[in-house]
Amino acid sequence: MQTDSMNSAVRDFLKRHLLDADSFCREELLAGFLAEMETVRNGGIGSVKMIPTWIGHPVPLREAVSVTAIDIGGTNVRSTVVTMDGQGIRSLDPLPVFPTPAVGEELSAGEFFRRIVNGVRPHLHTGKICICFSLANIPQKDRDAVVAAGAKQVNVPDLIGQRVGQCFREAAASLALPCNQEITVINDTVAAALGGWSENRGGESSGFIGFIYGTGTNIAYPELTGEIINIESGAYRGFPTGDIDDRYDAMLIDAGNDRFEKMVAGGYQGGLMTCILQTAAEEALLSRFLTDTLFVPEKPPLSARDISAFSGNPFGEGRIAAACENDRERSVLCTIFDAVTKRSALLCSVTLTGAMLRSGIGRSENTPVFITAEGSTYQKQKGFREMLERYLAEAGKQYGLFYVLQHVPDAVLKGTAIAAVSV
């Protein structure tokens, strides 16, 4: 149990290091985010991207068709053959998931794609392939996409500037596999938005937004013209950061990039929390025994999974729980973890509110915007969804926004398949 003095010390720690959501002014954060969206959309320079997708619009099919949907994420690669017709998606035939190449090792772009092609080879028999590529990419009018930036610690130095579909085709040819399919490349957030469309084709939604909160984070939304825009919101640098955020960022191979994503997303939570707990021990808020037990060279780095395990059961057998000397430390850790989750929910709510306001949709209770929420961290991080929904509800009342926030099973794979047949 925490004493009043300990409560005060924890609150002071969170405020000084800008880990407390109450230290932020939501209206100021939103104004800054909207201003940068406007600047970049008008051709100015900013940290977000505002990328047009060029995929056209989903339309009902007249006959059954099967397409291959491949999701190359920051952690895993998934593939499925999707069969659909005029009534929508009929079936998915997935392969086992396998780890994304080049996480933890450096690969050339050619080897990166050869490993992916080899992993999905049983699905290369359809006439249409759509690749959902989660790293930042610039869609082209021929439905391919050029990689714009590395992210999520995928270590492929020569990947930037490569055409994803072309590299995939060349890798298939080098392995003597089919390589003449029609290939479309989209972003995972755009796929999530289209996955929402596949789930609600007959609904009353005024539009669809894709929200990714997993290894990384991003948003895709429709402009007033109907064109789907990929924001690459994880790259946003306009949110204030604390000294621990800055220290953690400086340790990474892409220091200075993706600052918002590094504050909230699952791929970075373990590293960021490591820095937070080490700082707490330096300031005598936690014991050196705890950090010395948690952070030794023989053990793997702390992960989002470790944090979720502790948050779900502080007295369990997880790695963090086992390192606690007493209930006081458990209580301090719970308070810190909850605060970081609350900060993540607040900042994500700002970007989602900005997307809704920018799009002009969701202004009537009868025609809400449908937000497809996708990502392992969204589903597993204790308390995040509830906090996000609370902040969005407050924003909805303040700005007159109506929305449905929902996880759609296999949204990215479904949306990827929809993109393959969009015109």
Helices and strands as residue ranges (DSSP letters): H 4-16, G 21-23, H 26-41, E 51-52, E 65-72, E 76-85, E 88-94, E 98-99, H 109-120, G 121-123, E 128-133, E 137-139, E 145-147, H 164-174, E 182-186, H 188-199, E 207-213, E 217-222, E 228-230, G 233-235, H 243-251, H 259-264, H 266-282, H 288-294, H 304-312, H 319-323, H 327-359, E 369-374, H 376-380, H 384-399, E 403-406, H 411-420
